[in-house]
Amino acid sequence: MTQLCQRISIAALLAAMPAIATAEQVTISSPDRSISITGELVSFDDSVYVMQTELGELRLSRDTTICDGAACPAAAGNLEMVVSVSETDKTELLQALVNGFATKQNLVGWSFPDDNGGVARVELRDSTMTTIEGNVDISVQPTLAGFQQLVAGGVDMNISTSPVPASIADAVVASGRVDLRDERRERVVALDALVPVIHPNNPVRSVSLEELAQIAAGRIRNWSELGGENAPIRMLLPSEGSTLDDAFAELVLEPNRVRLRRSAERSESESQAASTVASDENAITITSLSGHGDTEVLPIRQSCGPLAYANDFSIKAEEYPLSQRVYAYTADDGQTGTQSNFLQYLTSADAQAMIQGAGYVDQTIVTQPISLQGTRMTSAILSATTGSTLGLVQNFARDLATADRLSTTFRFTSGSARLDTKSQDDVERMVAYLNSPEARNRDILVIGFTDDVGRFDLNERLALLRATSVRDALVGSAAGDALAGRVSVSTYGPLAPVGCNTTADGRESNRRVEIWLR
């Protein structure tokens, strides 16, 4: 309440209000919705709300708050944005987010298609559909071109499944401008994954990343080599130079040191590839989970452990080996009040249903009981090579015997205890969940893990440092003080890996902090 009062005292200096009585109930919240207050809306002058509450009459700035309720006025008409996206299907994601934001502002999103089946523009209109209150123009550009446009000021935001290239980010910093990688400019708005897909009638039930690379290179040519029928494999690769093509090369081809054959067949788009595979029992392609259509998604067979399925939990935990983040980048802090509110909305709880409806994986926290985590117990046992580490595995099993794991997983760079930008947003989501009715009466276990590079005792120490930093971030957040008495911290170092420590991506997956409820 102290923070709310501070915001209120600042807002009270902004304007004197005309007394136009509406006397209807509304809720005014901070942009992250960690602070809110409900009362009767007395008047509004396009910049300041006047509310009658239990605390008396309050004046709140529209630019720094969000209004919920039927009496909330429509948004000011200044959401003028130009956004670049890396693939056509991302236009539909952006369309869904703009529509959701419009609804929160008592407006309606009206979309205009482009020539490639995507969305070129979304207008924000009033309830009569006659007055345009804002618009978002959308262009599809290759990943590199999108970032170059962002830096040059040609677009206000760039949405991509690839993080900003270090060369571009470093050059911007060297020129004396902002760092695109900080938490004010790099936002993770959704999650997705690359998936290998086949016809539903194909009897093959799994594939390894190495086998995918060999198929793409033309070295595995017949389904019988994978345990299937004696039939030639038709491999459709993503459109050359697309984000999918780049990701497939980075995550599958390069680690396996494979070059594509020149005669490789390529698809024009994700939808075209999925449609082809759905009609050809001998075809296989790589697509995004959000664009797999009516095909069958193959699980990934890992060299060091069990199958990896592209399901909701594994992608939210970023433990599926081909998981992807959908980033939204902005280049400066010059947004108007409505633009700033839209950027806050992108990672809000309200946006998650829109993200899921667009076919992507949202960031809502879900739980999974230890009974469904059998594969991790297997990997924990296999990773215990001495009597002392086997004892730690027993402690691990005992500690979590009646616990549920939460899907949000906090990650770190190698040798670091600093949260990345996604994890910083995850803290607020996690605190809200831990304070919710379904979780507030349970103990919270914050458990740190590492990869297996280096000495076991040093890895344990680093994992404990990471777990402690997460605990401190949770307890130190706006609503985190209520968690302090419920949180305990522990570490199991490199035990219970979720990825293969023989690969860079696997080691990155293993550098994590998990949250469990008991």
Summary of the structure (lengths in Angstrom):
residues: 518
radius of gyration: 24.8
end to end distance: 29.9
largest distance: 80.2
contacts: 1754
relative contact order: 0.10
helix: 36%
strand: 25%
